[in-house]
Each structure stands twice: as C-alpha cells, then as structure tokens.
C-alpha cells in the first residue's frame, strides 16, 4: 500500500498570526474528519514552521518549501535542511516550478538540495512538470525524464525510497486549468514506468506520486481515483481550511 498524502503549499502567503489561525482551524477539522491512512501536510513559510510543528502533532505534519544545499556557512538569508529539521519538520518541497522559474534552480542544484534533505532525515517532495509549450509541442515526457534523471535518479535505491514525487504541470499551477484525470494519469503512469526501469518494479509500486495544479474539492476525487495518483500538492485551495480539509477527506469518500 502506497502512502497517500495531501500536502498544502502556502507559498509566500499569511503573516504569523494568520498562519497560526488557519493552521489551528485545519488541525481541528482534520482531527474530526480523518479516518483513513492518508497524511495531511502543510508546507508553510519558514517563520511559521517552529510553531506549527508543535500545534500539528501527528494530525497535520509540517514541511518547508525550500532548503539550502549546504549544512551551514556564509550564505546570508538562507535556511539549511538541518535547521528545518531542528524545528520539527518532516517534509520539504524541492524543485517547485516557481523555484525553477524565478530562482533559476537547475536539476543539478535540486539534486544537491535533495541529498541535503535526506541527510537530515527530511522527506523531499520533489516536483517535476512541463510548461505549456512543452505540453503543446509534445516534449513533456522527455522533459519529465530529464528532471527525474538530473534531480533524483542519482540517488541510491535506499534514498530514493524515501522521496515523494509531485507531478505539477506548470500550465496548471495557479491558473485554474487542471490537467484532466486522463492527462494526469498518463504522466503518473509514465513516471512510475521510469522509476521501475531505474530501480525495479517493487520500488516503483511503493513510490508516492502526488498531482498538483489547480486541485480543488470538486476535481480531487476524480484525480485521486486514478491508479497512479496518490494524493495532491495543493496551492491556492490550501489557504482555505474548508477546501483543504475537503480535499483530505476525498480519500474517505
Ligand atoms: C502548487 O503551488 O504547488 C500548486 C499546485 O498551486 P495551485 O493548487 O494553486 O495550482
């Protein structure tokens, strides 16, 4: 049985008090409604992480949205995986398309960040996905294979087994355009096939692959019903407690 995860990505939203308030609502609602084996995770800005990890307990797990690849040193303004772990986080998003696009994060850099996360016992949620041009010109399988090869396929099988993948077509992030369940399933099946070719069938079957891109309470059930989709990475809808918890609940319905 693969781990089912619904992870919220708050991005650069919510000041400290707003974050505590939204998170407290989410924890209470998830506690009341969580029945199955699914995990709820909130990936918050750095300023929230310490407080949220104490409030969330085992009901809602906490993740960061980025980390530096080095353990410590003269990198003004950066936060290391070790620091993130020290405040009780379990997850860290690596390679979100906004980091790739606005901060020019390369596959090589993302591989180093992934290794830093794993070394510090954080679970990387490693994001991959094609742009609209790459979707339209039919190169999306190649793009995804390149991101996998450069970002995570250098890991040992043992390390790779700890990674969660998130397929997030860039054209669907924050746009209201969701991949159809067929489009998403096609890519998830491709990703699993590539994992099997690299690490074998057993590990491929155990790998959790999330879908992200304008996922909401209305489309989550159909997306999550697909054979190779094991949950979601949720941006906009994770900023509304009811919407986020309704998506978490989808696994119970
Ligand atoms: C994301 O930022 O990872 C994301 C999927 O955003 P949204 O749900 O808003 O499209």
Boltz pocket constraint, residues with backbone or C-beta under 6 A from the ligand:
constraints:
  - pocket:
      binder: B
      contacts: [[A, 9], [A, 168], [A, 172], [A, 173], [A, 174], [A, 175], [A, 176], [A, 212], [A, 213], [A, 214], [A, 215], [A, 233], [A, 234], [A, 235], [A, 236], [A, 237]]
      max_distance: 6.0
